[in-house]
Amino acid sequence: MPHRLNEFRAKIQFVTSAEMPSLIYRACTETGCESNTVYIQRAVCEALARDLDMPLDTLLSHLPPPRSRAAMLMGPDRRPAEEVK
């Protein structure tokens, strides 16, 4: 179950393969996505829209605005990509 932060926001965590973070980073750099978090949120919204026959725009509009580390692209070493350059 997600950890509820308040009545409008919840936190979801999951375990994945070791290569997934670097693949997400590569996808972000290739697509111009502003952060790893935003990339994952959009991917989940796209799957939910497809699988539950819901409007994608509605799901995307319910996402909280990216703040702090969720608003910056994290590099493969888990540091902000701007520091890696």
DSSP file (Angstrom, degrees, kcal/mol; ACC not computed):
  #  RESIDUE AA STRUCTURE BP1 BP2  ACC     N-H-->O    O-->H-N    N-H-->O    O-->H-N    TCO  KAPPA ALPHA  PHI   PSI    X-CA   Y-CA   Z-CA
    1    1 A M              0   0    0      0, 0.0     2,-0.0     0, 0.0     3,-0.0   0.000 360.0 360.0 360.0 139.2    0.0    0.0    0.0
    2    2 A P        -     0   0    0      0, 0.0     2,-0.7     0, 0.0    10,-0.2  -0.330 360.0-112.5 -67.0 150.8    1.3    3.5   -0.8
    3    3 A H  E     -A   11   0A   0      8,-2.1     8,-3.2    -2,-0.0     2,-0.5  -0.766  31.6-135.0 -83.2 118.7    2.3    5.7    2.1
    4    4 A R  E     -A   10   0A   0     -2,-0.7     6,-0.3     6,-0.3     3,-0.1  -0.643  22.1-176.0 -80.9 124.0   -0.1    8.6    2.2
    5    5 A L  S    S-     0   0    0      4,-2.2     2,-0.3    -2,-0.5     5,-0.2   0.836  70.3 -32.9 -85.6 -38.1    1.6   12.0    2.6
    6    6 A N  S    S-     0   0    0      3,-1.8    -1,-0.3     0, 0.0     3,-0.3  -0.886  83.2 -69.1-161.9-170.0   -1.7   14.0    2.8
    7    7 A E  S    S+     0   0    0     -2,-0.3     3,-0.1     1,-0.2    -3,-0.0   0.670 132.3  36.6 -69.0 -13.2   -5.2   13.7    1.4
    8    8 A F  S    S+     0   0    0      1,-0.1     2,-0.4    -4,-0.0    -1,-0.2   0.592 114.4  51.2-111.8 -15.5   -3.9   14.6   -2.1
    9    9 A R        +     0   0    0     -3,-0.3    -4,-2.2    54,-0.1    -3,-1.8  -0.956  51.4 177.3-133.2 144.2   -0.5   12.9   -2.3
   10   10 A A  E     -A    4   0A   0     -2,-0.4     2,-0.5    -6,-0.3    -6,-0.3  -0.962  23.7-129.6-138.3 156.5    0.9    9.4   -1.7
   11   11 A K  E     -A    3   0A   0     -8,-3.2    -8,-2.1    -2,-0.3     2,-0.4  -0.924  18.6-167.2-111.1 130.6    4.4    7.9   -2.1
   12   12 A I        -     0   0    0     -2,-0.5     2,-0.3   -10,-0.2    -2,-0.0  -0.965   6.1-177.1-116.9 132.1    5.0    4.7   -4.0
   13   13 A Q        +     0   0    0     -2,-0.4     2,-0.3     2,-0.0    -2,-0.0  -0.950   5.1 171.9-124.9 148.8    8.3    2.8   -3.8
   14   14 A F        -     0   0    0     -2,-0.3     2,-0.4     2,-0.0    -2,-0.0  -0.991  29.9-119.8-152.2 158.7    9.3   -0.4   -5.6
   15   15 A V        +     0   0    0     -2,-0.3     2,-0.2     0, 0.0    -2,-0.0  -0.794  38.0 167.7 -98.4 142.1   12.3   -2.6   -6.2
   16   16 A T        -     0   0    0     -2,-0.4     2,-0.0     1,-0.1    -2,-0.0  -0.771  40.3 -62.1-140.9-176.2   13.5   -3.1   -9.8
   17   17 A S    >   -     0   0    0     -2,-0.2     3,-0.9     1,-0.1    -1,-0.1  -0.314  47.9-113.2 -71.2 158.7   16.5   -4.4  -11.7
   18   18 A A  T 3  S+     0   0    0      1,-0.2     4,-0.4     2,-0.1    -1,-0.1   0.775 114.9  53.0 -64.7 -27.0   19.9   -2.9  -11.3
   19   19 A E  T 3> S+     0   0    0      1,-0.2     4,-2.0     2,-0.1     3,-0.3   0.676  85.9  85.6 -83.1 -16.4   19.9   -1.5  -14.9
   20   20 A M  H <> S+     0   0    0     -3,-0.9     4,-2.7     1,-0.2     5,-0.2   0.886  84.4  53.1 -57.8 -46.5   16.5    0.2  -14.7
   21   21 A P  H  > S+     0   0    0      0, 0.0     4,-2.3     0, 0.0    -1,-0.2   0.906 111.8  45.9 -57.7 -40.4   17.7    3.6  -13.2
   22   22 A S  H  > S+     0   0    0     -4,-0.4     4,-2.4    -3,-0.3    -2,-0.2   0.861 111.9  51.8 -72.0 -32.2   20.3    4.0  -15.9
   23   23 A L  H  X S+     0   0    0     -4,-2.0     4,-2.4     2,-0.2    -1,-0.2   0.913 110.5  48.3 -66.2 -41.5   17.8    3.1  -18.6
   24   24 A I  H  X S+     0   0    0     -4,-2.7     4,-2.5     2,-0.2    -2,-0.2   0.917 110.8  51.3 -64.0 -42.8   15.4    5.7  -17.2
   25   25 A Y  H  X S+     0   0    0     -4,-2.3     4,-2.4    -5,-0.2    -2,-0.2   0.933 110.5  48.7 -58.6 -46.7   18.2    8.3  -17.2
   26   26 A R  H  X S+     0   0    0     -4,-2.4     4,-2.2     1,-0.2    -2,-0.2   0.915 111.1  50.1 -60.4 -43.0   19.0    7.5  -20.8
   27   27 A A  H  X S+     0   0    0     -4,-2.4     4,-2.1     1,-0.2     6,-0.3   0.890 109.8  51.5 -63.1 -39.2   15.4    7.8  -21.8
   28   28 A C  H  X>S+     0   0    0     -4,-2.5     4,-1.9     1,-0.2     5,-1.1   0.925 110.9  46.8 -63.3 -44.8   15.1   11.1  -20.0
   29   29 A T  H  <5S+     0   0    0     -4,-2.4    -1,-0.2     1,-0.2    -2,-0.2   0.868 114.8  47.4 -67.3 -34.4   18.1   12.5  -21.8
   30   30 A E  H  <5S+     0   0    0     -4,-2.2    -1,-0.2    -5,-0.2    -2,-0.2   0.819 121.4  34.9 -75.1 -30.6   16.9   11.3  -25.2
   31   31 A T  H  <5S-     0   0    0     -4,-2.1    -2,-0.2    -5,-0.2    -1,-0.2   0.567 105.4-119.8-100.5 -10.3   13.3   12.6  -24.7
   32   32 A G  T  <5 +     0   0    0     -4,-1.9    -3,-0.2     1,-0.2    -4,-0.1   0.669  50.5 166.7  80.0  15.9   14.2   15.8  -22.8
   33   33 A C      < -     0   0    0     -5,-1.1    -1,-0.2    -6,-0.3    -2,-0.1  -0.430  38.9-131.4 -66.2 140.0   12.1   14.7  -19.8
   34   34 A E  S    S-     0   0    0      1,-0.1     2,-0.3    -2,-0.1    39,-0.2   0.699  75.9   0.0 -72.7 -20.7   12.9   17.0  -16.8
   35   35 A S     >  -     0   0    0     38,-0.1     4,-2.1     1,-0.1    38,-0.2  -0.995  62.8-113.3-162.8 160.6   13.5   14.2  -14.2
   36   36 A N  H  > S+     0   0    0     36,-0.5     4,-2.3    -2,-0.3     5,-0.2   0.900 117.2  53.4 -60.5 -42.3   13.5   10.5  -13.6
   37   37 A T  H  > S+     0   0    0     35,-0.3     4,-2.7    32,-0.2    -1,-0.2   0.928 108.6  47.7 -61.2 -46.9   10.5   10.9  -11.3
   38   38 A V  H  > S+     0   0    0     32,-0.5     4,-2.5     1,-0.2    -1,-0.2   0.891 110.2  53.8 -62.9 -39.4    8.4   12.7  -13.9
   39   39 A Y  H  X S+     0   0    0     -4,-2.1     4,-2.2     2,-0.2    -1,-0.2   0.939 111.7  44.1 -59.7 -47.7    9.4   10.0  -16.5
   40   40 A I  H  X S+     0   0    0     -4,-2.3     4,-2.4     2,-0.2     5,-0.2   0.911 112.2  52.5 -65.2 -43.2    8.2    7.2  -14.2
   41   41 A Q  H  X S+     0   0    0     -4,-2.7     4,-2.4     1,-0.2    -1,-0.2   0.928 111.4  46.5 -58.2 -45.9    5.0    9.1  -13.3
   42   42 A R  H  X S+     0   0    0     -4,-2.5     4,-2.5     1,-0.2    -1,-0.2   0.889 110.7  52.5 -65.7 -38.7    4.1    9.7  -16.9
   43   43 A A  H  X S+     0   0    0     -4,-2.2     4,-2.1    -5,-0.2    -1,-0.2   0.914 110.9  47.1 -63.8 -41.9    4.8    6.0  -17.8
   44   44 A V  H  X S+     0   0    0     -4,-2.4     4,-2.8     2,-0.2    -2,-0.2   0.918 111.6  51.0 -65.1 -42.7    2.5    4.8  -15.0
   45   45 A C  H  X S+     0   0    0     -4,-2.4     4,-2.7     1,-0.2    -2,-0.2   0.905 109.0  51.3 -61.4 -40.9   -0.2    7.2  -16.1
   46   46 A E  H  X S+     0   0    0     -4,-2.5     4,-2.0     2,-0.2    -1,-0.2   0.911 111.9  46.5 -63.0 -41.5    0.1    6.0  -19.7
   47   47 A A  H  X S+     0   0    0     -4,-2.1     4,-3.2     2,-0.2     5,-0.3   0.919 113.5  48.4 -66.8 -43.0   -0.3    2.4  -18.6
   48   48 A L  H  X S+     0   0    0     -4,-2.8     4,-2.7     2,-0.2     6,-0.3   0.918 110.9  50.6 -63.0 -43.3   -3.2    3.2  -16.3
   49   49 A A  H  X>S+     0   0    0     -4,-2.7     5,-1.2    -5,-0.2     4,-0.6   0.916 116.3  42.1 -60.2 -43.2   -4.9    5.1  -19.1
   50   50 A R  H  <5S+     0   0    0     -4,-2.0     3,-0.3    -5,-0.2    -2,-0.2   0.946 120.3  40.3 -68.1 -49.6   -4.5    2.2  -21.5
   51   51 A D  H  <5S+     0   0    0     -4,-3.2    -2,-0.2     1,-0.2    -3,-0.2   0.799 125.7  33.9 -75.8 -29.7   -5.4   -0.6  -19.1
   52   52 A L  H  <5S-     0   0    0     -4,-2.7    -1,-0.2    -5,-0.3    -2,-0.2   0.345 103.9-121.6-107.3   4.9   -8.3    1.1  -17.3
   53   53 A D  T  <5 +     0   0    0     -4,-0.6    -3,-0.2    -3,-0.3    -4,-0.2   0.935  61.5 147.8  52.6  52.0   -9.6    3.1  -20.4
   54   54 A M      < -     0   0    0     -5,-1.2     2,-0.3    -6,-0.3    -1,-0.2  -0.822  58.0 -93.2-113.0 154.2   -9.2    6.4  -18.6
   55   55 A P     >  -     0   0    0      0, 0.0     4,-1.8     0, 0.0     3,-0.3  -0.527  27.6-147.9 -68.9 125.3   -8.3    9.8  -20.2
   56   56 A L  H  > S+     0   0    0     -2,-0.3     4,-2.8     1,-0.2     5,-0.2   0.898  96.4  57.6 -59.6 -42.3   -4.5   10.3  -20.0
   57   57 A D  H  > S+     0   0    0      1,-0.2     4,-2.0     2,-0.2    -1,-0.2   0.867 104.9  51.6 -59.0 -36.9   -4.9   14.0  -19.7
   58   58 A T  H  > S+     0   0    0     -3,-0.3     4,-0.9     2,-0.2    -1,-0.2   0.939 111.2  46.4 -65.3 -46.6   -7.0   13.6  -16.5
   59   59 A L  H >< S+     0   0    0     -4,-1.8     3,-0.8     1,-0.2     4,-0.4   0.924 113.4  48.8 -61.9 -44.8   -4.4   11.3  -14.9
   60   60 A L  H >< S+     0   0    0     -4,-2.8     3,-1.2     1,-0.2    -1,-0.2   0.865 106.0  57.5 -63.8 -35.5   -1.5   13.6  -15.8
   61   61 A S  H 3< S+     0   0    0     -4,-2.0    -1,-0.2     1,-0.2    -2,-0.2   0.722 101.1  57.9 -69.6 -19.2   -3.4   16.7  -14.5
   62   62 A H  T << S+     0   0    0     -4,-0.9    -1,-0.2    -3,-0.8    -2,-0.2   0.539  82.1 106.8 -86.9  -6.8   -3.7   14.9  -11.0
   63   63 A L  S <  S-     0   0    0     -3,-1.2   -54,-0.1    -4,-0.4    -3,-0.0  -0.463  76.7-115.7 -70.7 142.1    0.1   14.6  -10.7
   64   64 A P        -     0   0    0      0, 0.0    -1,-0.1     0, 0.0    -2,-0.1  -0.457  39.3 -95.5 -71.4 152.0    1.7   16.9   -8.1
   65   65 A P        -     0   0    0      0, 0.0     2,-0.2     0, 0.0     5,-0.1  -0.433  47.1-101.6 -66.0 141.9    4.1   19.5   -9.6
   66   66 A P        +     0   0    0      0, 0.0     2,-0.3     0, 0.0     5,-0.1  -0.458  50.0 175.5 -67.5 133.0    7.7   18.2   -9.4
   67   67 A R    >   -     0   0    0     -2,-0.2     3,-1.8    -3,-0.1     4,-0.3  -0.911  45.2 -11.9-133.0 160.5    9.7   19.9   -6.6
   68   68 A S  G >  S-     0   0    0     -2,-0.3     3,-1.5     1,-0.3     4,-0.1  -0.196 133.2  -4.2  53.2-130.7   13.1   19.5   -5.1
   69   69 A R  G >  S+     0   0    0      1,-0.3     3,-1.3     2,-0.2    -1,-0.3   0.743 130.3  65.5 -68.5 -22.8   14.9   16.4   -6.4
   70   70 A A  G <  S+     0   0    0     -3,-1.8   -32,-0.5     1,-0.2    -1,-0.3   0.638  98.2  56.2 -72.1 -11.9   11.8   15.3   -8.4
   71   71 A A  G <  S+     0   0    0     -3,-1.5     2,-0.4    -4,-0.3    -1,-0.2   0.360 101.3  66.8 -99.9   3.8   12.3   18.4  -10.5
   72   72 A M  S <  S-     0   0    0     -3,-1.3   -36,-0.5    -5,-0.2     2,-0.4  -0.957  86.0-110.5-128.9 146.9   15.9   17.6  -11.6
   73   73 A L        -     0   0    0     -2,-0.4     8,-3.5   -38,-0.2     2,-0.4  -0.594  31.3-146.7 -75.2 124.1   17.3   14.9  -13.7
   74   74 A M  B     -B   80   0B   0     -2,-0.4    -1,-0.0     6,-0.3   -39,-0.0  -0.793  14.4-133.3 -94.0 132.5   19.4   12.5  -11.6
   75   75 A G    >   -     0   0    0      4,-3.7     3,-2.2    -2,-0.4    -1,-0.1  -0.122  33.4 -90.0 -76.1 175.9   22.4   10.9  -13.3
   76   76 A P  T 3  S+     0   0    0      0, 0.0   -54,-0.1     0, 0.0    -1,-0.1   0.747 128.1  57.3 -60.0 -23.3   23.4    7.3  -13.3
   77   77 A D  T 3  S-     0   0    0      2,-0.2    -2,-0.1   -55,-0.0   -55,-0.0   0.279 119.7-109.8 -91.3  11.4   25.5    7.9  -10.1
   78   78 A R  S <  S+     0   0    0     -3,-2.2    -4,-0.0     1,-0.3     3,-0.0   0.644  84.2 115.9  68.9  18.0   22.3    9.2   -8.3
   79   79 A R  S    S-     0   0    0      1,-0.1    -4,-3.7     2,-0.0    -1,-0.3  -0.803  83.2 -80.2-106.7 157.0   23.6   12.8   -8.3
   80   80 A P  B >>  -B   74   0B   0      0, 0.0     3,-1.5     0, 0.0     4,-0.9  -0.321  40.4-126.4 -54.7 135.9   21.9   15.6  -10.2
   81   81 A A  H 3> S+     0   0    0     -8,-3.5     4,-1.3     1,-0.3     3,-0.5   0.790 107.3  64.7 -58.2 -30.1   22.9   15.4  -13.8
   82   82 A E  H 34 S+     0   0    0     -9,-0.4    -1,-0.3     1,-0.2     3,-0.1   0.849 101.2  50.9 -63.7 -32.1   24.1   19.1  -13.8
   83   83 A E  H <4 S+     0   0    0     -3,-1.5    -1,-0.2     1,-0.2    -2,-0.2   0.750 104.8  57.9 -74.3 -23.9   26.8   18.1  -11.2
   84   84 A V  H  <        0   0    0     -4,-0.9    -1,-0.2    -3,-0.5    -2,-0.2   0.830 360.0 360.0 -76.2 -32.2   28.0   15.3  -13.4
   85   85 A K     <        0   0    0     -4,-1.3    -1,-0.2    -3,-0.1    -2,-0.1   0.478 360.0 360.0 -62.3 360.0   28.7   17.5  -16.5
